[in-house]
């Protein structure tokens, strides 16, 4: 598998009108066809119409005080990772890592560096024995970046250089075993002093690289890569969208006419890149173009694509005094809202992962009367 395809499988950071769908027969086979062939000698029935949907899947909630998933990455139909945090919703105390083995989601032990707070916001898996997860940690003072690595046996903390007080990571992408990027912000957010920064892994250590985002407060929320010499990161600067591109030597800003912050980026090919926030934007190799706006004051937090005609964006939108999970799909021509089964409570999808087989996983959380719980959904197909 080449690096470009591997990136498309993993890029990875909101489904549909989350109204209950009653009486539909769901086909849970991700790569199934549009129906069975007619029996010999009988008229061939009209080809059924198939529409993508999503349904919730049972996930683990190890902490009664609160659980949330903020990132997801898929290697195969039998190996998917989701990361987040455990503990009170507003002040999680421990990292949370869950793994799908083809049958169920199970909690996997993960390291906690800080004594007060630890959270993972993004994950990217290269192979069964090479995955990265990033976030922040604290022992009572300012936040510091947290980076965990999976070696096939355990998740352990990686040594991270000191950046500045109040630094945290929001996105990660692994191009190869000796080439990975993590992005976020550093500085005091309460004083408006945060600045975008990036860390690079060269196979031996993480080091900070210069990100010339310009003056004022800035942050990088997500990162994706087509190759070692073509890395993209998105976020905000002074309440405006920020797009940065690394060409193998330096980071440089790329013009975009969007409004508001960008939350996630997916790199499917050098000339097929998607960025999302309050709207959806596409890069064709030379410029950014707005592809769709989100109805109902919704916002998108994650985007992923397995191919140019199968791209997914997830997030949430206001509904009934709370929020409902939201998913949009691009089928090659336009973005459409994807029908889904009802989810109780106030729900958010924070990240999405897609595979060429058609498998799509969405991760997030629900606020319920019993506290915050993990929310995981997967793509299914209904034909009728």
N, C-alpha and C positions, 0 to 999 in steps of 0.2 A: 504494500500500500504506500503510495507516494505521500509526501508531506501535505500537498494541497488537499487531497481527499481526506487525509487524517484530520486536517484542520476543520474541514467542513463537517466532519462527524462530531467534533468536540465543542465547537464554539457555541459556546456557549456561553444572560442572563437573564405580556402578562395577559381564560379561554373564553369563552363565549358568554352569551347571555346565560347566566347560571340559573336558568329556570328549569324546573323538573321536566324531564321528557318522559311521558308515561306511555306504556304499551309498545315501546320500540324493542325489537329484537336486536341485541348487539352482537356483532361478530368480533370476538376478541383476538382473532388471528391477524396480526399486524400486516403480514404479507399475503393474505388471502386474496383470491380473485374476486370478480364481480358476480359470481354465481356458478352453479354446477352446470355442466353441459347437458343438453337434452338427451333422453334415452333414444336408442336407435329406432328409427321408424316412426317417431312421434314428431309433431311440429316443434320447431325450435322456438322457445319463448322469447319475448322481447327482452333485450338486454336491460337488466335492472339499473336503476340509478343509485349510485353509491355516494354517500356524503360522509365526510370525516366528522367524528364526534369525539368527545372525551368522557371518561368516567373516572371517578375517584378510586384509588387503590389503598388498601390498608397499609399504614406506615407505623413506625414505632414512636412511642411517646414515653421516654424513660423517666422524665422528671415531672411530678405532679404540679410543680410550680409554674411550668411553662416550657414549651418546645417550639422551635421555629427552624425552617429550612430556607436558606438564602442562596444556595448554588447547587447545580446538578450537572453531571457530565456522564455521557454514555460511551462505553467501549463496544458493547454488543448487547443483544437482547437478554443475555444472561449475566451481564456485569454493568451495573449502573451505580454511580456514587452520588450521594446528596450530603451537603454539609450545612451547618448552621450553629445553633447554640441552645443550651439548656438553662433553665432558671427563669426568674422574673422577666416578663416581656421587655421591659424598658432597661433592665440591667442584668443581662445574662451572665452567669458565673462560669460556665464551662462549655467547651466545644462539643458539638454534636456531629457525629459522622454516621451515616447509614449506608448500607450496601444492599442492592438487589441482586439475588443470585439466580434469577429466573423463575423463582417460586414465591419468594417473600422478601420483605425488607427487614434487615436486622441491624442493630446498633453495633458498631465496631469501635473498640477502645481507641481514644485519641488523646494526644498530649495537651496539657494545660500549663503554660509558662507562668502566668500571673496568679496571684493569690486572691485577687478580688474579682476580676472580670476576664473572660476569654470568649471570643466569637470568631467564627469562620464565615466569610461572605462569598467565597467563590472557590471552585474546584476545577481542575483540568487533568484528565487522565490520559497519559500517553500509551500505556500498556498495562498488563496485569501486575507488573512490578515497578511501575513508575508513574506516580501521580503527585500533584501539588495542590495544596489548599492554603488559602491566605485569609487574613483578617486582622484582628488587633487583640492586645492583651494589656492588662494593668495589674499592678500590685498596690494600688491605692493612690498612685500619682497619675501623671499623664499617660495616655495610651502610647503603646509602641507597636510596630508591625509584628504580626505573628505569621510564620510560614511553617507549615507541616509538610512532610514528605512521606509517601507510601512506597515501601521497597518490596512489596509482595507479602510481607509478614506483619508489619506494624506501621503505625503512623507516629513519627517522631519529629520533634522540633528542630528546625534548621537554624543555624546561626545567622542572625540578621544584623547588618551594620546599624549603628545609631544614626538616625537621620536628623531629628530635632524633636522637641517636646510635642506631644499630641499627634504623632504620626499613626496612620492606619492604612490598611490595604483593602481594596474593593474588587480587584480583578486580577486574573492570572491566566497565562497561556504558555504552554510548553511546545516549542517548535521541534526540539530534539532532546536527547538526554543531556546535552551540554549547552542548551540554548533555551532559556525560559525568561519570561517577563512577568513582573508583578507591578501593579499601579495603584495609586491612591492619593491621599493628601497628607500634608504635614503642616503643623502649626496650630495655633489656638483658634478654633472655630468660633468660640464665643466672642472673640475680639475681631473676627473677620480677617484673620491673618493666615488662613490656610492656603497652601500652594500645592499645585499638582507636582507629583514626583513619580519616578519609576525606578525599580530595582531590576538588575539583570543577573541571571545565573549563567555562568560559563562552564559549568561542569564541576567546579571546585568551590566557588563561593558566590555570594550575592554582593553586588556593589551598586551604589547609586549612580545614575546617569543624569545629565542635565536635560531638563524639559523646559524649553523656552516658551512657556505659555503666555507670557506677557504680564503686565502689572495687575494688581488687584487679586482678590480671592479666587482660587481656582481648585479644581479637583478632577482627577481621572477616575471614572467609575468602572470602566470595562476595557479589555484589551483582547485583540485577536490578531492572527498572523497568517499571511499567505506563504511566507518563507522567512528565512533569517534576515533578508534584506527588504522585507515588506511587512512591517508591523503597524497596526492601527490601534489607537486608543481614543475614547470619547469621554466627555464629561461636561464641565461648565467652566466659564470664566466670567465673573461679574454678571451673573444671571443670564449669560448668553451661552449658546452651545459652543463647545470646544472639541475640535478634532485635531489630533496629532498623528504624524506619520513618521516612522523610523525607516531610513533607507539603507541601513547597514552601517552607517557612520554617525548620523545625528538625527535628533527629533526636530520636526518642523511643523508649524500649524498649517492646516488645510482649510480654505475658505468654505463656509456653508451658510446658507441664508435662513436656517431654522431659527425658531424662537424657543427660549427655555432650555433647560438642561437636557443633555442626552444621557440615557441610563445604560445602554448596552450596545455592543457592536458584534456582528457576525461576519466573518470573512469566508466566503464560499469559494471565491476565485479572485485573482488580482483585479478583474473588472466586474466583480459581482460582490458588493459589500452592502450590508444593511446596518442602519443605525436607528435606534428608537428612543422615544421619550413621550412627549405629548402628541407626536406625529411620527410617521415612518418615512425614512429617507434612504435613497439608493445611490450607490456610486457605480458609474459605468466605465471607469478607467480614466476619466478626465474631469468629471464634475459631479456634484451632488444634486439630486432632484427629489422633490417631495413626492412620495408615492401614495400616501394616504394620511388622513387625519383620524383621530380617535373620537368617536361619538360619545356623548353623554359625559363629558369632562373626565374621561378615563385617562389612565397613564400606563405606559408600558415599561416594564423593568427588565425584560429578558428577550433575546432573539436568537434563533438558531436555524440553520438550514442544512439539509443533507444533499440538496441539489438545487439548481436554479428555479425549478418549478415546484419545490416543496419547502417553503420557509415558514416558520412559526414565530409569532411574537406574543408574549404573555404579560399580564399585569392585573389591574383591577379597575373598577369604576364605581361611583357612588350608587347605592341602592338601599332604599328603605332605612335611612339613617345610619347605614354601615357601608360596607363595600362588598362587591361580588367579584369573584375571579373572572378574568377576561382572557380570551385567546382569539387571535386572528391568524389566518392562514393565507399565504400567497401561493397560488397554483400555477403561476407562469404568466398570468395576464392581469389579475387584480387581487386585492386583499378582501377577504370575506370573514365575517363573524362566524365562529364555529359553534354549533349547537352542543350543549353539554347537559349532563344530569345535574340536578340541584344539589347544592352544598349548603349546609346549615351554618348560621353565624355570619361573622364578618370575615370575608375570605380574600386572600391575595396570592397570586402566583408571582414568585420573584425570579424564577429562572426556568429555562427550557433546554432540552437536549434532543437532537434528532439523528436518526440513522438512515442509511440508504434503504434498508429493509422496509421502511415505513414506520418503524417504531418511534414514538415521540413520548418523552417524559416531561412533566411539568411539576415543579416543586414550589412550596410556599408554606403558608400557615393560615389557621383559622382562629379567630377570637371567639370563644364560646363562654357560656356562663360558668364553666368549670376551669377557665383559663385558656391560654394559647396552646394550640396543638398543631402538630405537623400536618401538612396537606400535600398529598401526592396524587397526581392524575396521569393517565396515559391515554394515548390516542386509540380509538377503536373505529370500526367502520360499520355503518348501517346501510343495508341495501333493501330497496323496496320498490 
